[in-house]
């Protein structure tokens, strides 16, 4: 009787959750996929065109530019943000005076609205009046005064720098929470055996943070594919859409050029790349862990 009651309790909890999940996630995805196969413009009736919108992407130069810039942005963020957030977490794990204030300062940019972050960094990166380039010209290093934003070459790098600055504290906090779960006696035993600080990091900290590393990596991947406000404020995709990322180009396609169907096709590709990228990383990490367990 108790087992039957327990099953009904689980069903009562699971069924509403599943229905809400389906209503607010699965259904919108299927609606977006349907509209991605139409020529809907936001007005009138949607006419089914099959895979025409997806084929159009292959010859759309602006989409290919956005795809390239998103790839550059993702590669830089995975390397830069991942490494820096881990190093910051290691530093914050030490007890020192004012540690709570430092942690708050590091985390603070994450709670600032992305559009405001874009405004702040515009005054730093603008090639005409930005603080960085003005400083380089002042000290005679004109070669370093590059077109950080507003150009096709350096804009993805600028996006990566700004995004890293904004979310560094969030990812460092996740790493820090993982580090706090590692028993202190493991470090003490390693220190007694003569292992230095760097050795302890690579032999103890990193191996025991595998799950945390996976979580942080997936969040970085999905976070990069959601970047829009920063691009809008820093360059608005210009000049001539040469610094677009996938989400900003999707927004332009839907709300400016009124090609709703084509915009939904781009959104579907963004979702697919995000899911596939995350899944591949998780799968590769899981295979590596199983291999290491077998070897041990």
VMD Tcl script that draws the C-alpha trace (Angstrom):
set ca {
  {0.00 0.00 0.00}
  {2.84 2.36 0.87}
  {4.59 1.53 -2.43}
  {1.40 2.27 -4.37}
  {0.98 5.57 -2.52}
  {4.60 6.46 -3.28}
  {4.09 5.78 -7.00}
  {1.00 8.00 -7.10}
  {2.92 10.76 -5.31}
  {5.70 10.58 -7.89}
  {3.16 10.63 -10.72}
  {1.42 13.68 -9.26}
  {4.78 15.49 -9.15}
  {6.14 14.31 -12.50}
  {3.10 14.68 -14.76}
  {2.53 18.44 -14.19}
  {6.26 19.06 -14.59}
  {6.30 17.17 -17.88}
  {3.24 19.04 -19.15}
  {4.70 22.44 -18.26}
  {8.04 21.47 -19.82}
  {6.28 20.35 -23.00}
  {4.09 23.43 -23.19}
  {6.83 26.00 -22.68}
  {9.81 24.32 -24.41}
  {8.98 21.47 -26.76}
  {5.91 23.06 -28.39}
  {7.64 26.40 -29.21}
  {10.54 24.49 -30.77}
  {8.22 22.55 -33.07}
  {6.38 25.76 -33.97}
  {9.69 27.43 -34.87}
  {10.73 24.44 -36.99}
  {7.40 24.55 -38.84}
  {7.69 28.26 -39.61}
  {11.30 27.75 -40.72}
  {9.85 25.76 -43.62}
  {7.52 28.56 -44.74}
  {7.87 31.92 -46.45}
  {5.95 33.69 -43.67}
  {6.63 37.44 -43.46}
  {4.67 38.16 -40.30}
  {1.63 39.20 -42.30}
  {-0.79 37.01 -44.16}
  {-0.74 33.26 -44.56}
  {2.36 31.09 -44.17}
  {3.08 29.05 -47.33}
  {5.03 25.83 -46.88}
  {8.30 25.86 -48.90}
  {10.08 22.82 -47.46}
  {13.85 23.13 -47.06}
  {14.17 26.19 -49.28}
  {15.19 28.48 -46.40}
  {17.90 26.07 -45.29}
  {19.27 25.79 -48.83}
  {19.29 29.58 -49.06}
  {21.72 29.76 -46.15}
  {24.42 28.03 -48.18}
  {24.50 30.94 -50.64}
  {23.75 33.72 -48.15}
  {27.03 35.58 -47.68}
  {25.77 37.45 -44.63}
  {24.74 34.22 -42.93}
  {28.17 32.73 -43.65}
  {29.81 35.84 -42.15}
  {27.63 35.51 -39.05}
  {28.47 31.80 -38.80}
  {32.21 32.53 -39.10}
  {32.10 35.29 -36.47}
  {30.11 33.07 -34.10}
  {32.71 30.32 -34.56}
  {35.56 32.74 -33.76}
  {33.66 34.06 -30.75}
  {32.98 30.54 -29.47}
  {36.60 29.41 -29.87}
  {37.98 32.44 -28.03}
  {35.43 32.21 -25.21}
  {36.01 28.50 -24.64}
  {39.75 29.10 -24.25}
  {39.81 32.53 -22.62}
  {36.76 32.34 -20.37}
  {37.34 28.76 -19.29}
  {40.97 29.26 -18.31}
  {40.49 32.66 -16.65}
  {37.45 31.60 -14.64}
  {39.32 28.54 -13.35}
  {42.36 30.63 -12.36}
  {40.14 33.20 -10.63}
  {38.37 30.40 -8.73}
  {41.73 29.05 -7.51}
  {42.72 32.52 -6.29}
  {39.37 33.14 -4.58}
  {39.61 29.79 -2.82}
  {42.31 31.21 -0.56}
  {41.41 32.98 2.69}
  {42.51 36.62 2.70}
  {41.32 39.91 4.14}
  {38.57 41.46 2.04}
  {37.89 38.18 0.26}
  {34.11 38.65 0.38}
  {34.41 42.10 -1.20}
  {36.69 40.79 -3.95}
  {34.24 37.98 -4.71}
  {31.40 40.49 -4.94}
  {33.42 42.70 -7.30}
  {34.30 39.75 -9.54}
  {30.68 38.61 -9.70}
  {29.19 42.12 -10.08}
  {29.43 42.42 -13.91}
  {27.22 39.36 -14.29}
  {24.23 41.13 -12.74}
  {24.58 44.16 -15.06}
  {22.17 44.13 -18.00}
  {24.03 43.17 -21.21}
  {22.83 46.32 -22.97}
  {24.48 48.43 -20.24}
  {27.64 46.35 -20.49}
  {27.68 47.15 -24.21}
  {27.36 50.89 -23.50}
  {30.22 50.77 -20.99}
  {32.54 48.95 -23.36}
  {31.64 51.18 -26.29}
  {33.42 54.01 -24.51}
  {36.44 51.75 -24.10}
  {36.64 50.11 -27.53}
  {35.30 52.72 -29.96}
  {38.11 53.41 -32.49}
  {37.32 57.15 -32.63}
  {36.86 58.16 -28.99}
  {37.41 54.93 -27.03}
  {39.70 54.98 -24.00}
  {41.96 52.16 -25.22}
  {42.82 53.57 -28.64}
  {43.05 57.13 -27.28}
  {45.57 55.94 -24.71}
  {47.65 54.09 -27.31}
  {47.76 57.19 -29.53}
  {48.69 59.36 -26.55}
  {51.76 57.27 -25.74}
  {52.77 56.94 -29.39}
  {51.67 53.34 -29.97}
  {49.41 54.11 -32.92}
  {49.82 50.59 -34.31}
  {47.95 49.21 -31.30}
  {45.05 51.61 -31.88}
  {43.06 49.13 -33.95}
  {39.41 49.10 -34.98}
  {38.13 47.00 -32.11}
  {34.48 47.48 -33.01}
  {32.84 48.52 -36.24}
  {35.12 46.43 -38.42}
  {34.94 42.91 -39.77}
  {38.31 41.72 -38.44}
  {38.42 42.53 -34.72}
  {34.74 42.72 -33.79}
  {34.40 38.99 -32.84}
  {37.47 39.35 -30.63}
  {35.92 42.41 -28.97}
  {32.68 40.49 -28.38}
  {34.65 37.69 -26.73}
  {36.54 40.09 -24.46}
  {33.38 41.87 -23.34}
  {31.42 38.64 -22.84}
  {34.31 37.14 -20.86}
  {34.43 40.20 -18.62}
  {30.69 40.04 -18.00}
  {30.30 36.34 -17.13}
  {33.75 35.61 -15.67}
  {32.49 35.87 -12.09}
  {29.57 33.53 -12.75}
  {31.75 30.75 -14.16}
  {34.42 31.33 -11.51}
  {31.73 30.91 -8.85}
  {30.74 27.54 -10.33}
  {34.37 26.41 -10.31}
  {34.80 27.72 -6.76}
  {31.76 25.77 -5.57}
  {33.27 22.62 -7.08}
  {36.67 23.26 -5.50}
  {35.05 23.69 -2.08}
  {33.71 20.12 -2.27}
  {37.20 18.61 -2.58}
  {38.38 17.25 0.81}
  {41.23 19.29 2.28}
  {43.03 16.16 3.49}
  {43.78 15.18 -0.12}
  {45.81 18.35 -0.55}
  {47.49 17.85 2.80}
  {48.49 14.30 1.91}
  {49.84 15.42 -1.46}
  {51.79 18.24 0.18}
  {53.34 15.80 2.64}
  {54.38 13.64 -0.32}
  {56.19 16.66 -1.75}
  {53.71 17.75 -4.44}
  {53.92 21.46 -5.25}
  {50.95 23.80 -5.80}
  {50.89 23.31 -9.57}
  {51.18 19.56 -9.20}
  {48.27 19.50 -6.74}
  {46.11 21.46 -9.17}
  {46.71 19.05 -12.05}
  {46.69 15.87 -9.97}
  {43.83 16.61 -7.57}
  {41.78 19.70 -8.44}
  {41.24 19.20 -12.16}
  {40.53 15.42 -12.04}
  {37.98 15.90 -9.24}
  {36.26 18.76 -11.08}
  {35.29 16.78 -14.16}
  {31.55 17.23 -13.66}
  {31.98 20.92 -12.89}
  {34.16 21.34 -15.98}
  {31.45 19.76 -18.13}
  {28.76 22.01 -16.66}
  {30.82 25.15 -17.15}
  {31.76 24.19 -20.70}
  {28.14 23.56 -21.69}
  {27.09 26.88 -20.13}
  {29.81 28.68 -22.08}
  {28.74 27.09 -25.35}
  {25.05 27.83 -24.86}
  {25.85 31.32 -23.54}
  {27.83 32.24 -26.66}
  {24.97 31.15 -28.92}
  {22.64 33.51 -27.02}
  {24.73 36.68 -27.37}
  {22.71 39.49 -28.91}
  {22.55 42.63 -26.75}
  {26.34 43.08 -26.73}
  {26.49 42.91 -30.51}
  {23.54 45.26 -30.86}
  {25.11 47.90 -28.64}
  {28.73 47.58 -29.74}
  {28.35 47.44 -33.53}
  {24.73 46.57 -34.40}
  {26.31 44.07 -36.80}
  {27.92 46.79 -38.92}
  {29.40 47.94 -41.12}
  {27.14 46.40 -43.76}
  {26.45 43.36 -41.52}
  {30.13 42.36 -41.58}
  {30.29 41.85 -37.79}
  {27.05 39.94 -37.26}
  {26.75 36.81 -35.15}
  {24.02 34.24 -35.75}
  {21.53 35.60 -33.22}
  {21.93 39.23 -34.29}
  {21.55 38.27 -37.94}
  {18.46 36.25 -37.07}
  {16.99 39.28 -35.29}
  {17.70 41.49 -38.30}
  {16.18 38.94 -40.67}
  {12.95 38.62 -38.67}
  {12.29 42.13 -37.40}
  {13.96 44.35 -40.01}
  {13.79 42.53 -43.33}
  {10.51 40.82 -42.33}
  {11.63 37.36 -43.49}
  {10.10 35.50 -40.60}
  {10.42 32.03 -42.12}
  {14.09 32.50 -42.98}
  {14.76 33.92 -39.51}
  {13.17 30.87 -37.90}
  {15.41 28.67 -40.04}
  {18.45 30.52 -38.67}
  {17.07 30.14 -35.13}
  {16.68 26.40 -35.71}
  {20.30 26.15 -36.85}
  {21.44 28.08 -33.77}
  {19.50 25.69 -31.53}
  {20.89 22.68 -33.39}
  {24.50 23.90 -33.16}
  {24.09 24.66 -29.45}
  {22.59 21.25 -28.66}
  {25.02 19.31 -30.85}
  {28.03 21.21 -29.49}
  {26.99 20.58 -25.89}
  {26.13 16.94 -26.55}
  {29.44 16.25 -28.30}
  {31.42 17.79 -25.46}
  {29.51 15.82 -22.82}
  {29.89 12.60 -24.81}
  {33.62 13.06 -25.37}
  {34.14 13.89 -21.70}
  {32.15 10.82 -20.62}
  {34.14 8.56 -22.95}
  {37.39 9.96 -21.58}
  {36.24 9.37 -18.01}
  {35.27 5.77 -18.78}
  {38.61 5.17 -20.46}
  {40.49 6.53 -17.45}
  {38.45 4.33 -15.08}
  {39.23 1.26 -17.23}
  {42.95 2.06 -17.25}
  {42.95 2.53 -13.51}
}
mol new
graphics top color blue
foreach p $ca { graphics top sphere $p radius 0.5 }
foreach p [lrange $ca 0 end-1] q [lrange $ca 1 end] { graphics top cylinder $p $q radius 0.2 }
display resetview
